[in-house]
């Protein structure tokens, strides 16, 4: 073993870096103790961000058995680990937003159910480090959060907290937390909100900025962003609406609408509607978000009697999905299956292209009578080595 370590450490540093850039972040993190040269390389920020930019996407999922599941959607390889104890009773993860592999977790505290307080933590699943974020005064379950970074300094991560309920717009507040200063400050000059976040559709962080589907009284839904460099909200474009046919289908199957990332610099929108046995999926993508004018265009459609309902019921956990460059979808979701007069909730990874289902892998099964749907399901993320919380 010692001779193997010496052999590895004797390799040219350029070759070592090339090898490590093709190695999963979890393994690279363990290699820090191999030798001093490796430790210095792996903890160098230039290497960390280079590794991040070369790392493939993963799915991460939390279930009712208090486990974290991470899957490579290409190979289907699935790993399990326990959810950190600090996220167990009396806490429970209610929702997650992530940026550069850092998971911003909004947690419910059962000891404060009556006061509607919430708790906030940042978690890196690779380093297994967790940092609780203390509020200026307190957090509320109705708060909206985002995470991103200043594009002039990528490791200057920030958290956005804002309250914009339409019924309480005069009380709207906006705060920024900076990791480097470990402190909150109130944003001045932010106009009163005349919009609210679509709570059924998670926001996404892309290239340091946050994006949400926003709703406004008597107006079309639209994409709203927050730029963490300028610390300003910005209208992006109209969000494609449901058609009349889709509205009718809502009566038969819970419609699915999710915002995501595409090609590293664009947004994607996944729409599903229809009846069981006649489902339809529509994928739209934007042009580059750096363009002066941004809009959605249709990327591809899928119609088939064999398509799964990506979120069959509104109380089921929302799935995670990614859009491939070859007009296909990878989706990890829940669904009900009946076998021998017994009902089961199955967790399934689907690969769907324009010809319907190409691949289907069942990754878990639970007796429905013993299974409580988790409040969150899977997310697409890229693991990161940044020791931000150490």
C-alpha positions as a Markdown table, in Angstrom:
| # | Residue | x | y | z |
|---|---|---|---|---|
| 1 | Unk | 0.0 | 0.0 | 0.0 |
| 2 | Unk | 2.8 | 2.4 | 0.9 |
| 3 | Unk | 4.6 | 1.7 | -2.4 |
| 4 | Unk | 1.4 | 2.4 | -4.3 |
| 5 | Unk | 1.1 | 5.8 | -2.5 |
| 6 | Unk | 4.7 | 6.6 | -3.4 |
| 7 | Unk | 4.1 | 5.7 | -7.0 |
| 8 | Unk | 1.0 | 7.8 | -7.2 |
| 9 | Unk | 2.7 | 10.8 | -5.6 |
| 10 | Unk | 5.6 | 10.5 | -8.0 |
| 11 | Unk | 3.4 | 11.1 | -11.1 |
| 12 | Unk | 3.7 | 14.5 | -12.8 |
| 13 | Unk | 1.3 | 17.0 | -11.2 |
| 14 | Unk | -0.3 | 17.8 | -14.6 |
| 15 | Unk | -1.1 | 14.1 | -15.1 |
| 16 | Unk | -2.5 | 13.8 | -11.5 |
| 17 | Unk | -4.7 | 16.9 | -12.1 |
| 18 | Unk | -6.0 | 15.4 | -15.4 |
| 19 | Unk | -6.8 | 12.1 | -13.6 |
| 20 | Unk | -8.5 | 13.8 | -10.7 |
| 21 | Unk | -10.6 | 16.0 | -12.9 |
| 22 | Unk | -12.2 | 12.8 | -14.3 |
| 23 | Unk | -12.7 | 11.4 | -10.8 |
| 24 | Unk | -15.9 | 11.8 | -8.8 |
| 25 | Unk | -15.7 | 14.6 | -6.2 |
| 26 | Unk | -16.5 | 12.2 | -3.3 |
| 27 | Unk | -13.4 | 10.1 | -4.2 |
| 28 | Unk | -11.2 | 13.2 | -4.8 |
| 29 | Unk | -12.1 | 14.5 | -1.3 |
| 30 | Unk | -10.8 | 11.3 | 0.3 |
| 31 | Unk | -7.6 | 11.6 | -1.7 |
| 32 | Unk | -6.5 | 14.7 | 0.2 |
| 33 | Unk | -4.6 | 12.6 | 2.7 |
| 34 | Unk | -2.6 | 10.7 | 0.0 |
| 35 | Unk | 0.4 | 13.1 | 0.2 |
| 36 | Unk | 1.1 | 16.8 | 0.7 |
| 37 | Unk | 1.3 | 17.5 | -3.0 |
| 38 | Unk | -2.2 | 16.0 | -3.6 |
| 39 | Unk | -3.5 | 17.8 | -0.5 |
| 40 | Unk | -2.2 | 21.2 | -1.8 |
| 41 | Unk | -3.7 | 20.5 | -5.3 |
| 42 | Unk | -7.1 | 19.3 | -4.1 |
| 43 | Unk | -7.5 | 22.3 | -1.7 |
| 44 | Unk | -6.5 | 24.8 | -4.4 |
| 45 | Unk | -9.5 | 26.9 | -5.4 |
| 46 | Unk | -8.4 | 26.9 | -9.1 |
| 47 | Unk | -8.5 | 23.1 | -9.1 |
| 48 | Unk | -11.8 | 23.0 | -7.2 |
| 49 | Unk | -13.7 | 25.1 | -9.7 |
| 50 | Unk | -12.0 | 23.5 | -12.6 |
| 51 | Unk | -13.1 | 20.1 | -11.2 |
| 52 | Unk | -16.7 | 21.5 | -10.7 |
| 53 | Unk | -16.9 | 22.7 | -14.3 |
| 54 | Unk | -15.8 | 19.3 | -15.6 |
| 55 | Unk | -18.1 | 17.2 | -13.3 |
| 56 | Unk | -21.3 | 15.6 | -14.7 |
| 57 | Unk | -24.7 | 16.2 | -13.2 |
| 58 | Unk | -26.1 | 14.0 | -10.5 |
| 59 | Unk | -29.5 | 13.4 | -9.0 |
| 60 | Unk | -29.8 | 13.8 | -5.2 |
| 61 | Unk | -32.8 | 12.7 | -3.3 |
| 62 | Unk | -34.0 | 12.6 | 0.3 |
| 63 | Unk | -36.6 | 10.0 | 1.3 |
| 64 | Unk | -38.8 | 9.2 | 4.3 |
| 65 | Unk | -36.3 | 6.7 | 5.7 |
| 66 | Unk | -33.9 | 9.6 | 6.4 |
| 67 | Unk | -31.4 | 8.6 | 3.7 |
| 68 | Unk | -29.6 | 10.6 | 1.0 |
| 69 | Unk | -29.5 | 9.0 | -2.4 |
| 70 | Unk | -27.1 | 10.2 | -5.1 |
| 71 | Unk | -27.4 | 8.8 | -8.6 |
| 72 | Unk | -25.4 | 9.0 | -11.7 |
| 73 | Unk | -28.2 | 9.3 | -14.3 |
| 74 | Unk | -25.9 | 8.0 | -17.1 |
| 75 | Unk | -24.8 | 4.8 | -15.4 |
| 76 | Unk | -27.7 | 4.4 | -13.0 |
| 77 | Unk | -25.2 | 3.8 | -10.1 |
| 78 | Unk | -26.9 | 4.7 | -6.8 |
| 79 | Unk | -25.2 | 5.4 | -3.5 |
| 80 | Unk | -26.8 | 5.8 | -0.1 |
| 81 | Unk | -25.9 | 7.6 | 3.1 |
| 82 | Unk | -27.8 | 8.8 | 6.1 |
| 83 | Unk | -29.3 | 12.3 | 6.3 |
| 84 | Unk | -27.1 | 14.2 | 8.8 |
| 85 | Unk | -28.5 | 13.9 | 12.3 |
| 86 | Unk | -29.1 | 17.7 | 12.5 |
| 87 | Unk | -31.7 | 17.4 | 9.8 |
| 88 | Unk | -33.6 | 14.8 | 11.8 |
| 89 | Unk | -36.2 | 15.3 | 14.6 |
| 90 | Unk | -37.2 | 18.0 | 15.6 |
| 91 | Unk | -36.0 | 19.3 | 12.2 |
| 92 | Unk | -37.1 | 18.2 | 8.8 |
| 93 | Unk | -35.9 | 19.5 | 5.4 |
| 94 | Unk | -38.9 | 21.3 | 3.7 |
| 95 | Unk | -37.3 | 22.5 | 0.5 |
| 96 | Unk | -33.9 | 22.9 | -1.1 |
| 97 | Unk | -32.2 | 25.4 | -3.5 |
| 98 | Unk | -28.6 | 24.7 | -4.6 |
| 99 | Unk | -25.7 | 26.5 | -6.2 |
| 100 | Unk | -22.4 | 24.9 | -7.1 |
| 101 | Unk | -23.2 | 21.8 | -5.1 |
| 102 | Unk | -24.0 | 23.7 | -2.0 |
| 103 | Unk | -27.5 | 22.9 | -0.7 |
| 104 | Unk | -29.5 | 25.7 | 0.9 |
| 105 | Unk | -31.9 | 23.8 | 3.1 |
| 106 | Unk | -35.1 | 25.4 | 4.5 |
| 107 | Unk | -36.0 | 23.3 | 7.5 |
| 108 | Unk | -39.2 | 23.0 | 9.6 |
| 109 | Unk | -38.8 | 22.8 | 13.4 |
| 110 | Unk | -41.6 | 20.8 | 15.0 |
| 111 | Unk | -41.1 | 22.7 | 18.3 |
| 112 | Unk | -42.1 | 25.9 | 16.5 |
| 113 | Unk | -45.0 | 24.7 | 14.4 |
| 114 | Unk | -47.5 | 27.1 | 16.0 |
| 115 | Unk | -45.3 | 30.2 | 15.3 |
| 116 | Unk | -44.5 | 29.3 | 11.7 |
| 117 | Unk | -40.8 | 29.7 | 12.2 |
| 118 | Unk | -38.3 | 28.1 | 9.8 |
| 119 | Unk | -34.6 | 27.3 | 10.0 |
| 120 | Unk | -31.9 | 27.7 | 7.4 |
| 121 | Unk | -28.8 | 25.7 | 6.8 |
| 122 | Unk | -26.1 | 25.3 | 4.1 |
| 123 | Unk | -24.9 | 21.7 | 3.5 |
| 124 | Unk | -22.2 | 20.3 | 1.3 |
| 125 | Unk | -22.9 | 16.6 | 0.8 |
| 126 | Unk | -19.3 | 15.9 | -0.3 |
| 127 | Unk | -17.5 | 17.4 | 2.7 |
| 128 | Unk | -20.5 | 16.6 | 4.9 |
| 129 | Unk | -20.2 | 20.1 | 6.5 |
| 130 | Unk | -23.3 | 22.0 | 7.6 |
| 131 | Unk | -23.6 | 25.6 | 8.7 |
| 132 | Unk | -26.7 | 26.9 | 10.3 |
| 133 | Unk | -27.5 | 30.5 | 9.2 |
| 134 | Unk | -28.8 | 32.7 | 12.0 |
| 135 | Unk | -31.5 | 35.3 | 11.0 |
| 136 | Unk | -31.4 | 39.0 | 11.7 |
| 137 | Unk | -34.6 | 38.5 | 13.6 |
| 138 | Unk | -36.3 | 35.3 | 12.5 |
| 139 | Unk | -37.2 | 33.3 | 9.5 |
| 140 | Unk | -40.8 | 32.4 | 8.5 |
| 141 | Unk | -42.2 | 29.5 | 6.6 |
| 142 | Unk | -43.5 | 32.0 | 4.0 |
| 143 | Unk | -40.1 | 33.4 | 3.2 |
| 144 | Unk | -38.5 | 32.8 | -0.2 |
| 145 | Unk | -34.8 | 32.1 | -0.5 |
| 146 | Unk | -32.1 | 32.0 | -3.2 |
| 147 | Unk | -28.4 | 31.3 | -3.3 |
| 148 | Unk | -25.8 | 32.5 | -5.7 |
| 149 | Unk | -22.5 | 34.4 | -6.0 |
| 150 | Unk | -20.9 | 37.6 | -7.1 |
| 151 | Unk | -19.6 | 37.1 | -10.6 |
| 152 | Unk | -16.6 | 39.3 | -9.9 |
| 153 | Unk | -15.5 | 36.8 | -7.2 |
| 154 | Unk | -17.0 | 33.3 | -7.6 |
| 155 | Unk | -16.4 | 32.1 | -4.1 |
| 156 | Unk | -18.3 | 35.1 | -2.6 |
| 157 | Unk | -21.5 | 33.2 | -2.1 |
| 158 | Unk | -24.6 | 35.0 | -0.9 |
| 159 | Unk | -28.1 | 34.0 | 0.3 |
| 160 | Unk | -31.2 | 36.1 | -0.6 |
| 161 | Unk | -34.2 | 36.2 | 1.7 |
| 162 | Unk | -37.3 | 38.0 | 0.7 |
| 163 | Unk | -41.0 | 38.0 | 1.5 |
| 164 | Unk | -43.4 | 39.1 | -1.2 |
| 165 | Unk | -46.9 | 37.8 | -0.5 |
| 166 | Unk | -49.3 | 39.8 | -2.6 |
| 167 | Unk | -51.6 | 40.3 | 0.3 |
| 168 | Unk | -48.8 | 41.8 | 2.4 |
| 169 | Unk | -46.7 | 43.7 | -0.2 |
| 170 | Unk | -46.4 | 46.7 | 2.0 |
| 171 | Unk | -44.4 | 44.6 | 4.4 |
| 172 | Unk | -42.1 | 43.2 | 1.7 |
| 173 | Unk | -38.5 | 42.9 | 2.9 |
| 174 | Unk | -35.3 | 41.8 | 1.2 |
| 175 | Unk | -32.1 | 40.7 | 2.9 |
| 176 | Unk | -28.7 | 39.5 | 1.8 |
| 177 | Unk | -26.3 | 37.2 | 3.7 |
| 178 | Unk | -22.7 | 37.0 | 2.7 |
| 179 | Unk | -20.6 | 34.0 | 3.7 |
| 180 | Unk | -17.4 | 35.9 | 3.8 |
| 181 | Unk | -18.7 | 38.4 | 6.4 |
| 182 | Unk | -21.0 | 35.8 | 8.1 |
| 183 | Unk | -23.7 | 38.5 | 8.4 |
| 184 | Unk | -27.0 | 39.8 | 7.0 |
| 185 | Unk | -27.9 | 43.2 | 5.7 |
| 186 | Unk | -31.1 | 44.7 | 4.5 |
| 187 | Unk | -31.2 | 45.7 | 0.8 |
| 188 | Unk | -32.3 | 49.3 | 0.4 |
| 189 | Unk | -33.9 | 50.7 | -2.7 |
| 190 | Unk | -35.8 | 47.5 | -3.6 |
| 191 | Unk | -39.2 | 48.4 | -4.9 |
| 192 | Unk | -42.3 | 46.9 | -3.3 |
| 193 | Unk | -43.2 | 43.6 | -4.8 |
| 194 | Unk | -46.2 | 43.3 | -7.1 |
| 195 | Unk | -45.5 | 39.6 | -7.8 |
| 196 | Unk | -45.1 | 36.4 | -5.9 |
| 197 | Unk | -43.2 | 33.2 | -6.5 |
| 198 | Unk | -45.0 | 30.2 | -7.9 |
| 199 | Unk | -44.6 | 27.9 | -4.9 |
| 200 | Unk | -45.4 | 24.8 | -7.0 |
| 201 | Unk | -42.3 | 25.4 | -9.1 |
| 202 | Unk | -38.9 | 25.6 | -7.5 |
| 203 | Unk | -36.4 | 28.3 | -8.3 |
| 204 | Unk | -33.1 | 27.5 | -9.9 |
| 205 | Unk | -29.6 | 29.0 | -9.5 |
| 206 | Unk | -27.6 | 29.3 | -12.7 |
| 207 | Unk | -24.2 | 31.0 | -13.2 |
| 208 | Unk | -24.5 | 32.7 | -9.8 |
| 209 | Unk | -28.0 | 34.1 | -10.3 |
| 210 | Unk | -31.5 | 32.9 | -9.2 |
| 211 | Unk | -34.5 | 32.4 | -11.4 |
| 212 | Unk | -38.2 | 31.8 | -10.5 |
| 213 | Unk | -41.5 | 31.5 | -12.1 |
| 214 | Unk | -43.4 | 34.5 | -10.8 |
| 215 | Unk | -47.1 | 35.2 | -10.7 |
| 216 | Unk | -48.8 | 38.6 | -10.7 |
| 217 | Unk | -52.5 | 39.6 | -10.5 |
| 218 | Unk | -54.1 | 39.9 | -13.9 |
| 219 | Unk | -50.9 | 39.3 | -15.7 |
| 220 | Unk | -49.1 | 36.5 | -17.5 |
| 221 | Unk | -46.7 | 34.4 | -15.5 |
| 222 | Unk | -43.1 | 35.4 | -16.1 |
| 223 | Unk | -39.5 | 34.5 | -15.2 |
| 224 | Unk | -38.1 | 36.7 | -12.5 |
| 225 | Unk | -34.4 | 36.7 | -11.6 |
| 226 | Unk | -32.1 | 38.1 | -8.9 |
| 227 | Unk | -28.6 | 39.2 | -9.9 |
| 228 | Unk | -26.2 | 38.6 | -6.9 |
| 229 | Unk | -23.5 | 40.8 | -8.5 |
| 230 | Unk | -25.8 | 43.9 | -8.8 |
| 231 | Unk | -28.1 | 42.7 | -6.0 |
| 232 | Unk | -31.1 | 43.6 | -8.1 |
| 233 | Unk | -34.3 | 41.8 | -9.3 |
| 234 | Unk | -34.8 | 41.7 | -13.0 |
| 235 | Unk | -37.7 | 40.7 | -15.3 |
| 236 | Unk | -36.4 | 38.1 | -17.8 |
| 237 | Unk | -39.3 | 37.0 | -20.1 |
| 238 | Unk | -42.9 | 35.7 | -20.2 |
| 239 | Unk | -43.3 | 32.1 | -19.0 |
| 240 | Unk | -45.2 | 30.1 | -21.6 |
| 241 | Unk | -48.8 | 29.6 | -20.3 |
| 242 | Unk | -51.0 | 26.5 | -20.2 |
| 243 | Unk | -53.2 | 26.2 | -23.3 |
| 244 | Unk | -56.9 | 25.7 | -23.0 |
| 245 | Unk | -56.4 | 22.0 | -23.7 |
| 246 | Unk | -53.9 | 21.7 | -20.9 |
| 247 | Unk | -56.3 | 23.5 | -18.6 |
| 248 | Unk | -59.0 | 20.9 | -19.3 |
| 249 | Unk | -56.5 | 18.1 | -18.7 |
| 250 | Unk | -55.9 | 19.4 | -15.2 |
| 251 | Unk | -59.2 | 17.8 | -14.3 |
| 252 | Unk | -57.8 | 14.4 | -15.1 |
| 253 | Unk | -54.1 | 14.5 | -14.0 |
| 254 | Unk | -52.0 | 16.9 | -11.9 |
| 255 | Unk | -50.2 | 19.1 | -14.4 |
| 256 | Unk | -46.5 | 19.3 | -14.1 |
| 257 | Unk | -44.4 | 22.5 | -14.7 |
| 258 | Unk | -40.8 | 22.8 | -13.7 |
| 259 | Unk | -38.0 | 25.2 | -14.3 |
| 260 | Unk | -34.5 | 23.9 | -14.9 |
| 261 | Unk | -31.1 | 24.6 | -16.4 |
| 262 | Unk | -30.0 | 23.7 | -19.9 |
| 263 | Unk | -26.6 | 23.7 | -21.5 |
| 264 | Unk | -25.0 | 25.6 | -18.7 |
| 265 | Unk | -26.2 | 29.0 | -19.7 |
| 266 | Unk | -30.0 | 28.7 | -20.5 |
| 267 | Unk | -33.2 | 27.9 | -18.8 |
| 268 | Unk | -35.4 | 24.9 | -19.6 |
| 269 | Unk | -39.1 | 24.5 | -18.9 |
| 270 | Unk | -40.7 | 21.1 | -18.7 |
| 271 | Unk | -44.5 | 20.9 | -19.1 |
| 272 | Unk | -46.6 | 17.8 | -18.8 |
| 273 | Unk | -50.4 | 17.4 | -19.1 |
| 274 | Unk | -52.9 | 14.9 | -20.3 |
| 275 | Unk | -54.9 | 11.9 | -19.0 |
| 276 | Unk | -53.6 | 8.5 | -18.0 |
| 277 | Unk | -52.9 | 6.6 | -21.2 |
| 278 | Unk | -52.6 | 9.8 | -23.2 |
| 279 | Unk | -49.8 | 11.9 | -21.7 |
| 280 | Unk | -48.0 | 14.8 | -23.4 |
| 281 | Unk | -44.6 | 16.3 | -22.5 |
| 282 | Unk | -43.4 | 19.6 | -23.9 |
| 283 | Unk | -39.8 | 20.9 | -23.5 |
| 284 | Unk | -39.0 | 24.6 | -24.0 |
| 285 | Unk | -35.6 | 26.3 | -23.7 |
| 286 | Unk | -34.4 | 29.9 | -23.7 |
| 287 | Unk | -31.6 | 31.4 | -25.7 |
| 288 | Unk | -28.5 | 32.4 | -23.7 |
| 289 | Unk | -29.4 | 34.3 | -20.6 |
| 290 | Unk | -26.6 | 36.8 | -21.4 |
| 291 | Unk | -28.5 | 37.9 | -24.6 |
| 292 | Unk | -30.2 | 41.2 | -24.5 |
| 293 | Unk | -33.6 | 39.7 | -25.2 |
| 294 | Unk | -34.5 | 36.3 | -23.7 |
| 295 | Unk | -37.5 | 34.1 | -24.7 |
| 296 | Unk | -38.6 | 30.5 | -24.6 |
| 297 | Unk | -38.8 | 28.4 | -27.8 |
| 298 | Unk | -40.1 | 24.9 | -28.3 |
| 299 | Unk | -37.3 | 22.3 | -28.1 |
| 300 | Unk | -39.2 | 19.0 | -28.6 |
| 301 | Unk | -42.5 | 17.3 | -27.7 |
| 302 | Unk | -43.3 | 13.8 | -26.7 |
| 303 | Unk | -46.8 | 12.2 | -27.0 |
| 304 | Unk | -47.4 | 8.6 | -26.1 |
| 305 | Unk | -50.0 | 6.4 | -24.3 |
| 306 | Unk | -47.1 | 4.9 | -22.4 |
| 307 | Unk | -45.6 | 8.0 | -20.8 |
| 308 | Unk | -45.5 | 8.1 | -17.0 |
| 309 | Unk | -47.1 | 10.9 | -15.0 |
| 310 | Unk | -44.0 | 12.7 | -13.7 |
| 311 | Unk | -46.1 | 14.0 | -10.8 |
| 312 | Unk | -49.3 | 12.1 | -10.8 |
| 313 | Unk | -50.7 | 13.8 | -7.7 |
| 314 | Unk | -50.0 | 17.2 | -6.2 |
| 315 | Unk | -49.1 | 15.6 | -2.8 |
| 316 | Unk | -46.4 | 13.5 | -4.4 |
| 317 | Unk | -42.8 | 14.6 | -4.2 |
| 318 | Unk | -41.8 | 16.7 | -7.2 |
| 319 | Unk | -39.3 | 14.9 | -9.5 |
| 320 | Unk | -35.9 | 16.0 | -10.6 |
| 321 | Unk | -35.1 | 16.2 | -14.3 |
| 322 | Unk | -32.4 | 17.2 | -16.8 |
| 323 | Unk | -32.6 | 17.9 | -20.5 |
| 324 | Unk | -30.0 | 16.3 | -22.7 |
| 325 | Unk | -28.4 | 17.8 | -25.8 |
| 326 | Unk | -29.9 | 15.0 | -27.9 |
| 327 | Unk | -33.5 | 15.8 | -27.2 |
| 328 | Unk | -34.0 | 13.5 | -24.3 |
| 329 | Unk | -35.2 | 13.8 | -20.7 |
| 330 | Unk | -33.8 | 12.1 | -17.6 |
| 331 | Unk | -36.4 | 12.2 | -14.8 |
| 332 | Unk | -36.4 | 10.6 | -11.3 |
| 333 | Unk | -39.9 | 10.5 | -9.9 |
| 334 | Unk | -42.5 | 8.7 | -7.8 |
| 335 | Unk | -45.5 | 6.8 | -9.1 |
| 336 | Unk | -48.1 | 4.4 | -7.9 |
| 337 | Unk | -48.1 | 0.7 | -9.1 |
| 338 | Unk | -50.7 | -2.0 | -8.3 |
| 339 | Unk | -49.6 | -5.6 | -8.1 |
| 340 | Unk | -51.6 | -8.5 | -6.7 |
| 341 | Unk | -54.2 | -6.2 | -5.3 |
| 342 | Unk | -51.5 | -4.3 | -3.4 |
| 343 | Unk | -50.5 | -0.7 | -4.1 |
| 344 | Unk | -46.9 | 0.4 | -4.1 |
| 345 | Unk | -45.1 | 3.7 | -4.5 |
| 346 | Unk | -42.2 | 3.2 | -6.9 |
| 347 | Unk | -39.2 | 5.5 | -7.4 |
| 348 | Unk | -38.2 | 5.3 | -11.0 |
| 349 | Unk | -35.5 | 6.8 | -13.3 |
| 350 | Unk | -36.8 | 7.4 | -16.8 |
| 351 | Unk | -35.0 | 8.3 | -20.0 |
| 352 | Unk | -37.5 | 9.7 | -22.4 |
| 353 | Unk | -36.9 | 10.9 | -25.9 |
| 354 | Unk | -39.2 | 11.8 | -28.8 |
| 355 | Unk | -40.0 | 8.2 | -29.3 |
| 356 | Unk | -41.3 | 7.8 | -25.7 |
| 357 | Unk | -39.5 | 5.8 | -23.0 |
| 358 | Unk | -36.0 | 4.6 | -23.9 |
| 359 | Unk | -34.9 | 3.4 | -20.5 |
| 360 | Unk | -36.7 | 2.7 | -17.2 |
| 361 | Unk | -35.0 | 1.7 | -13.9 |
| 362 | Unk | -36.8 | 1.2 | -10.7 |
| 363 | Unk | -34.6 | 2.4 | -7.8 |
| 364 | Unk | -37.0 | 1.9 | -4.9 |
| 365 | Unk | -40.4 | 0.5 | -3.9 |
| 366 | Unk | -42.5 | 1.1 | -0.8 |
| 367 | Unk | -45.8 | -0.4 | 0.4 |
| 368 | Unk | -48.1 | 2.6 | 0.1 |
| 369 | Unk | -49.7 | 1.9 | 3.4 |
| 370 | Unk | -46.3 | 2.3 | 5.1 |
| 371 | Unk | -44.9 | 5.1 | 3.0 |
| 372 | Unk | -45.3 | 8.7 | 3.7 |
| 373 | Unk | -44.5 | 10.9 | 0.8 |
| 374 | Unk | -41.4 | 13.0 | 1.4 |
| 375 | Unk | -41.9 | 16.8 | 1.2 |
| 376 | Unk | -39.1 | 17.0 | -1.3 |
| 377 | Unk | -37.8 | 14.5 | -3.9 |
| 378 | Unk | -34.9 | 14.7 | -6.3 |
| 379 | Unk | -32.7 | 17.6 | -7.5 |
| 380 | Unk | -30.1 | 17.8 | -10.2 |
| 381 | Unk | -26.8 | 19.1 | -8.8 |
| 382 | Unk | -23.0 | 18.9 | -9.3 |
| 383 | Unk | -20.9 | 17.9 | -6.3 |
| 384 | Unk | -18.3 | 20.5 | -5.2 |
| 385 | Unk | -15.1 | 20.3 | -3.2 |
| 386 | Unk | -15.2 | 23.8 | -1.9 |
| 387 | Unk | -14.4 | 23.8 | 1.9 |
| 388 | Unk | -16.7 | 26.8 | 2.3 |
| 389 | Unk | -18.0 | 25.6 | 5.7 |
| 390 | Unk | -14.9 | 24.4 | 7.2 |
